[in-house]
């Protein structure tokens, strides 16, 4: 099931921070991992992903560096900063609380 664009926009920061928690990745790999881990429910095209990455870098949640890819092309890799790590857990808690509240409103999914 594909998730509505507006909902996806709101969850992008959590998705990016969660993916980068374990290792630094470049933009294409971030998008690919999000899609794989969500079994295709969340997808981000690079045109919408990079502005988010740049904003998160400006907000000091991420830091970026250039590295040489195996095909000799340079690519920008992103990793979490200490501020990004501190921001992740409260953000996860907020989303969890939201999901619990929505489930209470909508009732059991198998009813």
MOPE-V958716 format. One record per pair of residues at least 4 apart in sequence whose C-alpha atoms are under 8 Angstrom apart, sorted by the first residue. I is the first residue (numbers start at 1). J is the second residue. D is the distance in Angstrom with one decimal. If there is no record, write none. Layout:
# MOPE-V958716
[[I,J,D] [I,J,D]]
This chain:
# MOPE-V958716
[[1,40,8.0] [1,41,5.8] [2,40,7.4] [2,41,5.0] [2,42,6.9] [3,7,6.8] [3,8,6.4] [3,41,6.0] [3,42,6.5] [4,8,6.2] [5,9,6.2] [6,10,6.6] [7,11,6.5] [8,12,6.1] [8,42,6.9] [11,15,6.2] [12,16,6.1] [12,52,7.9] [13,17,6.1] [13,52,7.7] [14,18,6.0] [14,88,6.9] [14,91,6.7] [14,92,6.9] [15,19,6.2] [15,34,6.8] [16,20,6.2] [16,30,7.0] [16,34,7.7] [17,21,6.1] [17,80,7.0] [17,84,7.0] [17,85,7.8] [17,88,6.4] [18,88,7.2] [19,23,7.8] [19,30,6.8] [19,33,7.1] [19,34,6.9] [20,24,5.8] [20,25,6.9] [20,30,7.7] [20,78,7.5] [20,79,5.8] [20,80,6.1] [21,79,7.7] [21,80,6.4] [21,85,7.3] [23,79,6.6] [24,77,6.2] [24,78,5.3] [24,79,4.4] [24,80,7.5] [25,29,6.0] [25,30,6.1] [25,77,5.0] [25,78,5.5] [25,79,6.8] [26,30,6.2] [26,75,6.6] [26,76,5.6] [26,77,4.1] [26,78,5.9] [27,31,6.3] [27,46,7.1] [27,49,7.3] [27,50,6.9] [27,76,7.3] [27,77,7.0] [27,78,7.7] [28,32,6.2] [28,46,6.8] [29,33,6.0] [30,34,6.2] [31,35,6.3] [31,43,6.7] [31,44,5.7] [31,45,7.1] [31,46,7.4] [31,49,7.6] [32,36,6.2] [32,43,8.0] [33,37,6.0] [34,38,6.1] [34,42,6.6] [34,43,6.8] [35,39,5.9] [35,40,4.7] [35,41,6.8] [35,42,5.5] [35,43,5.2] [35,44,7.8] [36,40,6.1] [38,42,5.9] [44,48,6.6] [44,49,6.1] [45,49,6.2] [46,50,5.9] [47,51,7.4] [48,52,7.0] [49,53,6.3] [50,54,6.1] [51,55,6.1] [52,56,6.1] [53,57,6.1] [53,62,7.6] [54,58,6.2] [55,59,6.2] [56,60,6.3] [56,61,5.3] [56,62,5.8] [57,61,5.7] [57,62,4.6] [57,63,5.5] [57,64,7.3] [58,62,7.9] [60,81,6.9] [60,83,6.7] [60,84,7.1] [61,80,6.1] [61,81,5.5] [61,82,7.5] [61,83,5.5] [61,84,3.9] [61,85,7.7] [61,87,7.7] [62,78,6.3] [62,79,5.5] [62,80,4.6] [62,81,5.2] [62,84,6.2] [63,78,5.7] [63,79,5.6] [63,80,6.4] [63,81,6.3] [64,76,6.3] [64,77,5.4] [64,78,4.4] [64,79,6.5] [65,76,5.6] [65,77,5.4] [65,78,6.7] [66,74,6.4] [66,75,5.6] [66,76,4.5] [66,77,6.1] [67,74,5.5] [67,75,5.5] [67,76,6.3] [67,77,6.9] [68,72,5.6] [68,73,5.7] [68,74,4.5] [68,75,6.3] [69,73,5.2] [69,74,5.8] [69,75,6.5] [80,84,5.3] [80,85,6.3] [81,85,6.3] [82,86,6.3] [83,87,6.1] [84,88,6.2] [85,89,7.4] [86,90,7.6] [87,91,6.3] [88,92,6.1] [89,93,6.2] [90,94,6.2] [91,95,6.3] [92,96,6.1] [93,97,6.1] [94,98,6.2] [95,99,6.2] [96,100,6.2] [97,101,6.1] [98,102,6.2] [99,103,6.1] [100,104,6.3] [101,105,6.4] [102,106,6.1] [103,107,5.6] [103,108,6.8] [103,109,7.9] [104,108,7.7] [107,111,7.4]]
